[in-house]
């Protein structure tokens, strides 16, 4: 089993990004398609994670340090792909000079993000009809803290 993450370009990689997000968010989680795609698609830095050379996950970060649209295909879960993707995104943010990052985590995924060093902030709120909580992480100097 081989996992690797790389930077993705919306224009060049949008088919893979869209396929993953459509399967995870629109089909699995029933997020309405009209709110899945937004004005940040072309300006955000996207990422793809590959399992055995096939794109199985994606995420993005906006210029203000917001990580979002983290998705791993169901068949690829349980192999550490999500954590490796998140660490890569945090490392990218640190290299770009970000001191911290934040995200809106689905409440069911809160333990995953806590394991990765994120801390809950504030109350639960609904986003796309799904309970979420804002979580933040300070970025240290060493990549091991990603």
N, C-alpha and C positions, 0 to 999 in steps of 0.2 A: 504494500500500500504506500503510495507516494502522494504527499500533500505539498502544494506550493501555492503561494499567493503572489500576485503581481498587480501593479497599477493597471487600471483599465481606462480606456478612453470612451466616453459616451458615444461618439460618432462611429468609432471602429468596432466597439464591443456591445453596442446596444441590443443586438439580437440575443446574445447570451444573458445579459443582465435582465432584459425583459422576460425571457423565458423562465428564469429562476424566480423572479419576483411574482410573475403571474401564477406560477404553480404554488408558491408558498403563501402569498398574501391574498390573491384574488380567489384561487380555487380552494385552498385549504382553509384559510381564515375568513373567507367571504368578505374581504375588504372591497368596497365598490371600486370598479376600475377607474371611474372618473376622479377619484381622490388619490389613487396610487401614484399617478404621474404628476409632477409639479414643476414649478418654475426653476427648481434647483438642478434639474437633470443635466443641463449643459454646463453649469458653472461649478458643480460639486466635483471633487475628485472621487472617482469610483474605483473599486477593487474587485478582483475576481479570485476565488480560490479554486484550485483544481485538485481532483482526486484521480490519480492514474490518468492524467492528461485530459480529463473531461471537466468543464466548468460546473461546479456543484454549489457554489455559494457566492454571494456578493454583499457589498456594503458600500457606504459612501461617507464622506465627511465634507461639510461646508466650510467656508472660509472663517466662520465664527467658532469653529471647533465642535459643531454638532455632528455626531455620528448617527447615521440613520440607515434605514432600509436594509438592515442586516437580515439576510435570509440564507438558509442552507437547505437544499433539497432533502426531503424525508429519507430517501435511501442512503444519504451520505452522513446522516446524523450519527453521533456516537463514536466518531473517529477523531474528534478533536479539531475538526475543521472550523467550527465557529470560534473557538478560543484562539486558534492560530490566526484566523482572519482578524479578529479584534486586536490581538497583539500587534499585528502588522500595521493596522490603521493607527493605533496609538503611537507606534514607532515613527510612522510617517508624520503625524501631527507634531511630535516632539522635534523631529528634524526640521520641520517648517517653522519652529519657534513658538509653538503653542505651549502654554504653561499648564493648561488643563483642557479636558474635553468633557462633553456631556452628551446625554442621549435620553430619549423617552423610551423606557423599557416596558414591554408588556409585563404585567405583574407576575405572570407565570414564569417569566425568564429572569426575574430579579435575583434568584440565587446564582445563576450563571454569571451575571454581571458583577455580583458581590465577589465571587471567586476570582474575577479578573481585576479586583481592586476598586470597583466603583462603589460609591456610597449613595444611599437614597436621600433625596431632598424633597420635602414637601409632601403634599397629600396625593392620593390616587385621583386620577382624572380619566375621562374617556377620550380616546382618540380612535376614529374609525369604528366606534362602538365597542372597543376593546379596552379594558382597564389598563392604564399605564401609570408609571411613576417616573419622575425625573431622577436621573442618577448622574453623578459627576465623578471625575477622577483627576487628581493632580498628577502631572507627568514629571517623573524624576529624571535624573541625568542618565541612569544606566538603562540599557535596552531590556535587561532582565526584569525591570519593574513594569514592563508594558502591560 
